Amino acid sequence: MVPALRAGAEPRRHPVVVVGGGPVGLCTALGLAVHGVPVVLLESDESVCIGSRAICISRRSLEIIDRLGALDGFLKAGLPWTGGRSYFRNVEVLRFSMPADENQRLPPMVNLPQYRIEQILLDRVEQLRDLIEIRWQTRLTGIETGDSGSRLKVATPELNYELEADWVVAADGGRSFVRDALGLALEGTSYEGRYVIVDIRLRSDRPTERLAYFDPPCNPGSTVLVHRQPDDVWRIDYQLRDGEDADEALRPENVMPRVESLLDMMGERGAWNPIWIGIYKANALTLPRFRAGRVLLAGDAAHLMPIFGVRGANSGIDDADNLSWKLAFVIRGSAGEALLDSYSAERVAAARENLRHGTKSTEFMAPPSFAFDLMRTAVLSLASRHPEVRPLINPRQTSAVTYVGSPLNAADGEPAQGPGPVPGAVLLECPVTVVAGAVRTQGHITDLVRAAQVPGFTALLFTDTPEVPRDLLDLKDGLHRHGVPFDIIPVVRRPVGERVITYGWDHTGRLFPMYGADSGTLYVVRPDGHVLGRRRDARATWAAAAILHALGSSTDQLRERDDQR
């Protein structure tokens, strides 16, 4: 419900307004709320989306969603899968698997339609409604930006009004009103190849995997993708041939025979019915910057990914994760605005990396020229007999991005070489036993990080005994005084008697070698799970410098604040 208006303008100013209530907007709002920042979210529709949009959620996105408190719904409703198969005509030419070893806590991929994704996130929003206000059927019609914030004009079925915000997050999709209103232009390539999307309902015992058919007998000259979804729904994407009229291609009388022919080729004889038909073409586009003053852009508003490799929604969820903690720290006064420039730097670099992989996949799935088509046919023809060419068919599924060269990364300690996640990388998953007093729980290293008292920076201290040096405890207290959440979690090779502090036990013996750790090794982890820095000797002065550098502060500035207190 919109508060009482005065002269057509809402009287109170909001710290953050998020424009767009899709997965990216909802994850941004939830991320800010987890850090205690109130959010108003504007959505032009009256409910969750309809139709077939994003369907594949990656392990990295699941880790992010776990920190937002919504993981259980995804795991309960989604269909996990670990790989897939590709066929050329009627011959299998590739079988691939994504990392799914004994170290992992979560499946590499889960299939779940976007309307279910949004509903699960909305259920979590309901639990945080004291901090998140969603305004449905609220369409943005104008935005004026300045050095201190923005004035937004919105329209609803009942009235039009204005509201002000210190910060605006544009998560309003590929046709972003905010992006256009600010005069920002996407850069890159739009491909001519078009794909028809057909969702059907079909009961089948076929396993959940990614299926790709190149030049199949059922649809010669085309490429077809098939994904199983929950509730007996199947997503089928097939490429239109050059010269086919899109409007004609979408007519049910033209779609149904192609689907029937595909199912017959697959050996699926059960009754089926269509529930959605749509069309799209691949784009590989990004903004050069994701920050425009006090407006931050995320998801499809900032970049458009080809669907091949399922980078669209997943890269947008990663945007939300990167942005929300940084914006929260700036709003609370714990960091300077330069931290938001690192959001743009890191996520633009990630977008370009995703686009490099996505472009290669797109050019293979939908060759943009005769030369590409000739090369693809040669590769597919050879792949059944020559394994060395099969990597060219690999769909390059999305994976966690390492922020190489991030302005936040701290220099490695001595020695700098060796195994373990480098600064900018996400944590390597590994089973651990989480010990809290007399209670021992089987978990993973990411569970241990989430055991920190507050969402913020975490130091993983590899040690012989679960005792934290006094200088690190003093650092923790000092950072907390200045509103910087920081916790220290010891990790040991062997459990010790009951301790008040929560710590991790490397019961498999794999964690220390995996992280190149000895007693005294320290990893400092950012709120988004990326490594800020690592050092072989646990020095509080180094950890303090690394965190303060990331936040755009210094030890001298903290001392000045203490003196002012």
Phi, psi and omega per residue, in radians:
M1 nan 2.242 3.130
V2 -1.291 2.335 3.108
P3 -1.066 2.876 3.105
A4 -0.973 2.383 -3.078
L5 -1.738 2.683 3.093
R6 -2.212 1.978 -3.133
A7 0.963 0.689 3.067
G8 1.352 0.108 -3.131
A9 -2.243 2.432 3.102
E10 -1.234 2.260 -2.996
P11 -1.204 -0.539 -3.071
R12 -1.649 2.597 3.136
R13 -1.721 2.483 -3.059
H14 -1.861 2.473 3.073
P15 -1.068 -0.768 -3.107
V16 -2.474 2.350 2.924
V17 -2.065 2.187 3.061
V18 -1.765 2.220 3.131
V19 -1.781 2.009 -3.138
G20 1.987 2.153 -3.073
G21 -1.922 0.521 3.014
G22 -1.409 -2.950 -3.120
P23 -0.979 -0.664 -3.098
V24 -1.236 -0.795 3.117
G25 -1.107 -0.733 3.129
L26 -1.146 -0.719 3.118
C27 -1.162 -0.628 3.086
T28 -1.129 -0.808 3.137
A29 -1.085 -0.749 3.123
L30 -1.142 -0.711 3.130
G31 -1.078 -0.734 3.105
L32 -1.154 -0.733 -3.129
A33 -1.122 -0.681 3.094
V34 -1.011 -0.553 3.095
H35 -1.597 0.169 3.025
G36 1.491 0.242 -3.104
V37 -1.724 2.185 3.103
P38 -1.261 2.532 -3.037
V39 -2.385 2.467 2.902
V40 -1.905 2.238 -3.130
L41 -2.000 2.196 -3.141
L42 -1.801 2.234 3.126
E43 -2.339 2.222 -3.076
S44 -1.282 -0.496 3.112
D45 -1.377 3.023 -3.121
E46 -1.794 -0.013 -3.119
S47 -2.855 -3.015 3.067
V48 -1.083 2.877 -3.032
C49 -1.154 2.846 2.995
I50 -2.076 2.837 3.090
G51 1.552 -3.085 -3.061
S52 -1.790 1.978 3.134
R53 -2.206 -2.199 3.137
A54 -1.123 2.473 3.102
I55 -2.347 -0.254 -3.041
C56 -2.006 2.144 3.129
I57 -1.956 2.185 -3.034
S58 -1.429 2.904 3.082
R59 -1.010 -0.746 -3.140
R60 -1.062 -0.745 3.105
S61 -1.125 -0.652 3.102
L62 -1.106 -0.661 3.082
E63 -1.075 -0.730 3.117
I64 -1.129 -0.811 -3.134
I65 -1.096 -0.549 3.076
D66 -1.091 -0.761 3.115
R67 -1.139 -0.410 3.104
L68 -1.472 -0.137 3.078
G69 1.522 0.365 -3.070
A70 -2.125 0.202 -3.010
L71 -1.102 -0.716 -3.032
D72 -0.969 -0.713 -3.138
G73 -1.102 -0.662 3.140
F74 -1.188 -0.761 -3.116
L75 -1.237 -0.565 -3.137
K76 -1.268 -0.693 -3.032
A77 -1.627 -0.462 -3.003
G78 -1.464 2.857 3.068
L79 -1.881 1.951 3.140
P80 -1.306 2.600 3.031
W81 -2.615 2.773 -2.999
T82 -2.169 -0.097 -3.105
G83 -3.088 -2.815 -3.107
G84 -2.982 -3.100 -3.105
R85 -2.371 2.593 3.074
S86 -2.164 2.503 -3.118
Y87 -2.192 2.480 2.965
F88 -1.936 2.000 -2.987
R89 1.017 -1.897 3.132
N90 -2.082 0.401 -3.100
V91 -2.059 2.289 3.064
E92 -1.250 2.214 -3.099
V93 -2.061 -0.164 3.138
L94 -2.726 2.413 2.926
R95 -2.308 2.065 -3.072
F96 -2.099 2.699 3.089
S97 -2.313 2.457 3.042
M98 -1.631 2.782 -3.096
P99 -0.967 2.103 3.142
A100 -2.569 0.820 -3.066
D101 -1.487 -3.074 -3.047
E102 -1.206 -0.190 3.117
N103 -1.398 -0.323 -2.969
Q104 -1.451 2.525 3.089
R105 -1.663 -0.517 -3.024
L106 -2.163 2.687 3.097
P107 -1.171 2.700 -3.137
P108 -1.167 -0.463 -3.119
M109 -2.704 2.553 3.071
V110 -2.286 2.280 3.068
N111 -1.578 2.209 -3.115
L112 -2.770 2.194 -3.110
P113 -1.192 2.686 -3.005
Q114 -1.072 -0.620 -3.135
Y115 -1.134 -0.540 3.055
R116 -1.290 -0.677 3.079
I117 -0.985 -0.863 -3.103
E118 -1.124 -0.677 -3.110
Q119 -1.155 -0.712 3.120
I120 -1.124 -0.714 3.098
L121 -1.157 -0.656 3.098
L122 -1.130 -0.637 3.082
D123 -1.057 -0.658 3.095
R124 -1.240 -0.662 3.077
V125 -1.010 -0.695 -3.134
E126 -1.022 -0.583 3.118
Q127 -1.272 -0.293 -3.112
L128 -2.073 0.558 -3.023
R129 -1.204 -0.237 3.035
D130 -1.213 -0.347 -3.115
L131 -1.980 -0.374 -3.092
I132 -2.082 2.144 3.070
E133 -2.002 2.054 3.099
I134 -1.732 2.258 3.088
R135 -1.956 1.772 3.141
W136 -1.315 2.813 3.126
Q137 0.872 0.717 3.139
T138 -2.116 1.895 -3.022
R139 -1.824 2.266 3.098
L140 -1.294 2.233 -3.134
T141 -2.055 -0.172 3.128
G142 -2.936 2.648 3.095
I143 -2.554 2.256 3.046
E144 -2.065 2.182 -3.071
T145 -1.945 2.644 3.096
G146 -2.590 -3.054 -3.086
D147 -1.172 -0.448 -3.061
S148 -1.893 -0.015 -3.141
G149 2.703 -2.811 -3.070
S150 -2.389 2.644 2.982
R151 -1.946 2.187 -3.074
L152 -1.927 2.359 3.022
K153 -1.826 2.257 -3.099
V154 -2.291 2.718 3.101
A155 -2.185 2.394 3.072
T156 -2.234 2.942 3.095
P157 -1.054 -0.452 -3.089
E158 -1.621 -0.662 -3.028
L159 -2.841 2.863 2.986
N160 -1.915 2.523 -3.140
Y161 -2.739 3.105 3.139
E162 -2.161 2.643 3.022
L163 -2.533 2.750 -3.097
E164 -2.019 2.607 3.131
A165 -2.498 2.488 3.023
D166 -1.169 -0.694 -3.111
W167 -2.372 2.544 3.077
V168 -2.176 2.324 3.011
V169 -1.929 2.065 3.124
A170 -1.598 1.876 3.063
A171 -2.195 0.736 -2.985
D172 -1.747 0.521 2.868
G173 1.443 -3.067 -3.031
G174 -1.127 -0.458 3.078
R175 -1.807 0.758 -3.001
S176 -0.911 2.110 3.030
F177 -1.143 -0.730 -3.101
V178 -1.094 -0.809 -3.135
R179 -1.025 -0.789 -3.133
D180 -1.185 -0.716 -3.111
A181 -1.112 -0.540 3.128
L182 -1.522 -0.021 3.112
G183 1.256 0.509 -3.112
L184 -1.627 2.423 -3.042
A185 -2.063 2.314 3.036
L186 -1.292 2.580 3.134
E187 -2.132 2.519 3.098
G188 2.441 -2.527 -2.998
T189 -2.230 2.376 2.953
S190 -1.928 2.250 -3.078
Y191 -1.630 2.610 -3.094
E192 -1.400 -0.470 -3.093
G193 -1.034 2.355 -3.105
R194 -2.049 2.525 3.121
Y195 -2.145 2.392 2.983
V196 -1.572 2.361 3.060
I197 -1.808 2.242 3.062
V198 -2.288 2.115 2.970
D199 -1.715 2.257 3.107
I200 -2.209 2.773 3.014
R201 -1.848 2.152 -3.073
L202 -2.628 2.194 3.073
R203 -1.443 2.189 -3.076
S204 -2.699 2.634 3.079
D205 -1.683 0.110 -3.127
R206 -1.068 2.429 -3.123
P207 -1.179 2.803 3.108
T208 -1.428 2.028 3.110
E209 -2.810 2.873 3.093
R210 -1.508 2.195 3.121
L211 -2.018 2.279 3.098
A212 -2.234 2.309 -3.138
Y213 -2.135 2.071 3.102
F214 -1.767 2.191 3.134
D215 0.875 0.899 -3.068
P216 -1.270 2.688 3.106
P217 -1.001 -0.521 -3.112
C218 -1.297 -0.326 -3.057
N219 -2.678 1.198 -3.032
P220 -0.985 2.445 3.123
G221 1.421 -0.005 -3.095
S222 -1.957 2.956 2.980
T223 -2.099 2.376 -3.068
V224 -2.228 2.348 3.044
L225 -2.029 2.479 -3.139
V226 -2.343 2.252 3.083
H227 -2.282 2.306 3.017
R228 -1.443 2.432 3.102
Q229 -2.139 2.978 3.080
P230 -1.095 2.882 3.032
D231 1.108 0.574 3.090
D232 1.076 0.501 3.077
V233 -1.742 2.431 3.093
W234 -2.149 2.334 3.073
R235 -1.732 2.158 3.116
I236 -2.109 2.205 3.067
D237 -2.068 2.172 3.069
Y238 -2.302 2.521 -3.046
Q239 -1.420 2.374 3.020
L240 -1.388 2.527 3.089
R241 -1.329 2.758 3.094
D242 -0.996 2.341 3.085
G243 1.591 -0.210 3.120
E244 -1.212 2.382 3.099
D245 -1.362 2.189 -3.050
A246 -1.112 -0.738 -3.121
D247 -1.103 -0.728 3.113
E248 -1.160 -0.681 -3.095
A249 -1.110 -0.462 -3.099
L250 -1.508 -0.118 3.118
R251 -1.159 2.338 -3.122
P252 -0.918 -0.641 -3.117
E253 -1.163 -0.322 3.065
N254 -1.685 -0.474 3.141
V255 -1.352 -0.793 -3.002
M256 -1.012 -0.797 3.133
P257 -1.077 -0.624 3.134
R258 -1.179 -0.732 3.122
V259 -1.146 -0.781 3.130
E260 -1.022 -0.727 3.133
S261 -1.150 -0.686 3.102
L262 -1.107 -0.863 -3.122
L263 -1.068 -0.665 3.103
D264 -1.110 -0.733 3.102
M265 -1.097 -0.642 -3.128
M266 -1.344 -0.192 -3.103
G267 1.470 0.310 3.118
E268 -1.604 1.940 -3.039
R269 -1.866 -0.003 -3.070
G270 -1.282 2.851 3.074
A271 -1.164 2.542 -3.128
W272 -2.568 2.806 3.053
N273 -2.573 2.514 3.136
P274 -1.343 2.529 3.084
I275 -2.188 -0.185 3.106
W276 -2.828 2.425 3.047
I277 -2.342 2.280 3.117
G278 -2.610 -3.066 -3.131
I279 -2.567 2.632 3.059
Y280 -2.681 2.899 2.959
K281 -2.316 2.722 -3.015
A282 -1.381 2.421 3.032
N283 -2.199 2.512 3.056
A284 -2.276 1.438 -2.955
L285 -2.335 2.594 3.058
T286 -2.646 2.646 2.926
L287 -1.291 2.632 3.070
P288 -1.304 -0.369 3.076
R289 -2.472 2.497 3.132
F290 -1.784 0.136 3.075
R291 -2.197 2.292 3.039
A292 -2.231 1.493 -3.074
G293 1.146 -2.053 -3.134
R294 -1.724 0.356 3.035
V295 -2.030 2.220 3.098
L296 -1.976 2.404 -3.134
L297 -1.954 2.511 -3.059
A298 -2.560 2.760 3.101
G299 1.132 -2.550 -3.086
D300 -1.118 -0.343 3.048
A301 -1.160 -0.450 -3.107
A302 -1.779 -0.484 -3.081
H303 -2.775 2.608 3.080
L304 -2.117 2.064 -3.070
M305 -1.782 2.496 2.945
P306 -1.051 2.604 -3.088
I307 -1.252 -0.348 -3.047
F308 -1.223 2.110 -3.027
G309 1.684 0.026 3.071
V310 0.829 0.959 -3.119
R311 -1.704 -0.169 -3.037
G312 -1.111 -1.306 -3.129
A313 -1.099 -0.642 -3.095
N314 -1.150 -0.696 3.098
S315 -1.202 -0.571 3.093
G316 -1.189 -0.672 3.078
I317 -1.122 -0.647 3.069
D318 -1.141 -0.667 3.036
D319 -0.988 -0.860 -3.097
A320 -1.031 -0.717 -3.124
D321 -1.147 -0.768 -3.132
N322 -1.149 -0.731 -3.050
L323 -1.307 -0.717 -2.929
S324 -1.107 -0.767 -3.112
W325 -1.212 -0.622 -3.125
K326 -1.184 -0.774 3.118
L327 -1.137 -0.656 3.107
A328 -1.093 -0.758 3.137
F329 -1.120 -0.668 3.124
V330 -1.179 -0.773 -3.121
I331 -1.097 -0.672 3.134
R332 -1.320 -0.142 -3.125
G333 1.449 0.230 -3.136
S334 -1.533 -0.146 -3.114
A335 -2.598 2.734 3.061
G336 -1.433 2.876 -3.098
E337 -1.137 -0.304 3.103
A338 -1.055 -0.404 3.095
L339 -1.058 -0.555 3.120
L340 -1.286 -0.461 3.019
D341 -1.138 -0.550 3.096
S342 -1.208 -0.521 3.020
Y343 -1.017 -0.855 -3.134
S344 -1.101 -0.815 -3.097
A345 -1.060 -0.802 -3.094
E346 -1.217 -0.777 -3.043
R347 -1.393 -0.474 2.997
V348 -1.147 -0.764 3.096
A349 -1.072 -0.712 3.104
A350 -1.125 -0.716 3.125
A351 -1.077 -0.743 -3.138
R352 -1.170 -0.638 3.060
E353 -1.145 -0.777 3.093
N354 -1.066 -0.684 -3.136
L355 -1.189 -0.594 3.089
R356 -1.067 -0.836 3.122
H357 -1.180 -0.763 -3.107
G358 -1.118 -0.631 3.122
T359 -1.152 -0.731 3.100
K360 -1.077 -0.748 3.124
S361 -1.139 -0.717 -3.121
T362 -1.117 -0.761 -3.116
E363 -1.159 -0.420 3.065
F364 -1.469 -0.724 -3.107
M365 -1.252 -0.660 -3.104
A366 -2.355 1.388 -3.047
P367 -0.918 2.212 -3.082
P368 -1.431 -0.094 -3.119
S369 -2.663 2.946 3.116
F370 -1.061 -0.681 -3.118
A371 -1.107 -0.761 3.107
F372 -1.115 -0.700 -3.137
D373 -1.127 -0.697 3.116
L374 -1.115 -0.762 3.129
M375 -1.105 -0.736 -3.120
R376 -1.127 -0.763 3.135
T377 -1.054 -0.697 3.120
A378 -1.114 -0.772 -3.139
V379 -1.100 -0.833 -3.113
L380 -1.119 -0.629 3.129
S381 -1.167 -0.596 -3.094
L382 -1.493 -0.411 -2.911
A383 -1.084 -0.591 -3.091
S384 -1.162 -0.458 -3.098
R385 -1.906 -0.267 -3.050
H386 -2.245 1.659 -3.086
P387 -1.016 -0.452 -3.059
E388 -1.132 -0.362 3.137
V389 -1.630 -0.148 -3.065
R390 -1.092 -0.574 3.092
P391 -0.978 -0.414 3.110
L392 -1.199 -0.343 3.131
I393 -1.574 -0.317 -3.043
N394 -0.945 2.301 -3.074
P395 -1.294 -0.046 3.102
R396 0.923 1.083 -3.135
Q397 -1.065 2.607 -3.124
T398 -1.005 2.557 3.084
S399 -2.543 2.918 -3.104
A400 -1.076 2.407 -3.115
V401 -1.602 2.429 2.996
T402 -1.685 2.232 -3.124
Y403 -1.440 1.257 3.100
V404 -1.155 2.286 3.120
G405 1.351 0.212 3.110
S406 -1.060 2.455 3.084
P407 -1.134 -0.237 -3.140
L408 -1.525 -0.361 -3.010
N409 -1.057 2.348 3.056
A410 -1.587 2.608 3.119
A411 -1.142 2.520 3.062
D412 -1.069 2.683 3.013
G413 -1.390 -2.889 -3.139
E414 -1.784 2.305 -0.185
P415 -1.384 2.722 -3.059
A416 -1.409 -0.396 -3.085
Q417 -1.468 2.997 3.060
G418 2.115 3.006 -3.132
P419 -1.250 3.020 3.122
G420 1.897 2.735 3.133
P421 -1.153 2.265 -3.123
V422 -1.401 2.874 3.036
P423 -0.951 2.304 -3.086
G424 1.724 -0.301 -3.136
A425 -1.551 2.782 3.016
V426 -1.405 2.813 3.132
L427 -1.111 2.474 3.001
L428 -1.353 2.263 -3.097
E429 -1.325 2.513 3.118
C430 -2.841 2.450 3.093
P431 -1.125 2.477 3.005
V432 -2.502 2.844 2.965
T433 -1.742 2.139 3.106
V434 -1.533 2.063 -3.086
V435 -1.882 2.096 3.091
A436 -2.263 1.712 -3.052
G437 1.146 -2.166 3.135
A438 -1.572 -0.034 -3.070
V439 -1.677 2.253 3.069
R440 -2.087 2.257 -3.089
T441 -2.216 2.312 3.072
Q442 -1.299 2.229 -3.127
G443 -2.693 -2.671 -3.113
H444 -2.388 2.989 -3.077
I445 -1.078 -0.595 3.104
T446 -1.205 -0.532 3.017
D447 -1.103 -0.679 -3.115
L448 -1.129 -0.725 3.109
V449 -1.124 -0.686 3.121
R450 -1.217 -0.253 3.095
A451 -1.299 -0.120 3.075
A452 -1.005 2.659 -2.996
Q453 -1.146 -0.638 -3.108
V454 -2.418 2.673 3.097
P455 -1.224 2.027 -3.108
G456 -3.051 -2.595 3.083
F457 -1.372 2.541 3.133
T458 -2.317 2.375 3.029
A459 -1.851 2.167 2.994
L460 -1.644 1.968 -3.084
L461 -1.818 1.879 3.086
F462 -1.398 2.172 -2.951
T463 -2.701 2.899 3.112
D464 -1.450 -0.549 3.109
T465 -2.281 2.568 -3.071
P466 -1.352 0.912 3.081
E467 -1.950 2.427 -3.115
V468 -1.783 2.218 3.128
P469 -1.000 2.602 -3.081
R470 -1.026 -0.651 -3.083
D471 -1.191 -0.558 3.071
L472 -1.245 -0.653 3.074
L473 -1.130 -0.684 3.083
D474 -1.107 -0.670 3.100
L475 -1.103 -0.755 3.122
K476 -1.023 -0.835 3.142
D477 -1.081 -0.733 -3.120
G478 -1.135 -0.742 3.122
L479 -1.162 -0.686 3.129
H480 -1.084 -0.624 3.122
R481 -1.062 -0.465 -3.098
H482 -1.849 0.367 3.031
G483 1.291 0.383 3.127
V484 -1.887 1.817 3.135
P485 -1.124 2.303 -3.107
F486 -2.682 2.253 3.116
D487 -2.315 2.751 -3.101
I488 -2.152 2.145 -3.115
I489 -2.056 1.941 3.081
P490 -1.244 2.593 3.041
V491 -2.232 2.204 -3.042
V492 -2.157 2.762 3.089
R493 -1.365 -0.575 -3.101
R494 -2.325 2.448 3.139
P495 -1.220 2.641 3.110
V496 -2.044 3.038 3.127
G497 -1.005 3.085 -3.073
E498 -0.972 2.373 3.084
R499 -2.302 2.625 3.088
V500 -1.197 -0.633 -3.078
I501 -1.311 2.535 3.025
T502 -1.399 2.352 3.110
Y503 -2.523 2.986 -3.134
G504 -1.944 2.468 3.095
W505 -1.984 2.138 3.118
D506 -1.366 1.284 -3.000
H507 -1.251 -0.351 3.110
T508 -1.517 -0.273 -3.060
G509 1.303 0.150 -3.109
R510 -1.666 -0.428 -2.977
L511 -1.186 -0.849 -3.110
F512 -1.002 -0.892 3.118
P513 -1.103 -0.650 -3.119
M514 -1.069 -0.611 -3.121
Y515 -1.700 0.114 -3.126
G516 1.001 0.639 -2.948
A517 -1.780 2.487 2.910
D518 -2.080 3.064 3.067
S519 -1.078 2.159 -3.105
G520 1.859 -0.172 3.097
T521 -1.187 2.416 -3.097
L522 -2.245 2.192 2.987
Y523 -1.941 2.235 3.029
V524 -1.802 2.184 -3.022
V525 -1.977 2.354 3.124
R526 -1.258 2.893 3.098
P527 -1.060 -0.391 3.137
D528 -1.644 0.198 3.052
G529 1.495 0.005 3.049
H530 -1.511 2.574 3.140
V531 -1.284 2.197 3.050
L532 -1.420 -0.747 3.131
G533 -2.985 2.885 3.134
R534 -2.502 2.593 -3.116
R535 -2.612 2.522 -3.098
R536 -1.327 -0.413 3.088
D537 -2.092 2.241 -2.970
A538 -1.325 1.463 -3.131
R539 -1.761 2.195 -3.129
A540 -1.159 -0.596 -3.132
T541 -1.105 -0.675 3.118
W542 -1.197 -0.768 3.140
A543 -1.083 -0.718 3.124
A544 -1.099 -0.784 -3.135
A545 -1.110 -0.676 -3.129
A546 -1.124 -0.811 -3.108
I547 -1.190 -0.773 -3.119
L548 -1.163 -0.619 3.066
H549 -1.071 -0.769 3.136
A550 -1.083 -0.637 -3.090
L551 -1.532 -0.031 3.125
G552 1.293 0.466 3.123
S553 -2.078 -3.113 3.093
S554 -2.537 2.851 3.104
T555 -1.040 -0.676 3.132
D556 -1.093 -0.690 3.125
Q557 -1.140 -0.665 3.095
L558 -1.133 -0.713 3.107
R559 -1.070 -0.701 3.123
E560 -1.087 -0.703 3.119
R561 -1.130 -0.700 3.111
D562 -1.083 -0.726 3.141
D563 -1.108 -0.661 -3.139
Q564 -1.174 -0.555 3.111
R565 -1.173 nan nan
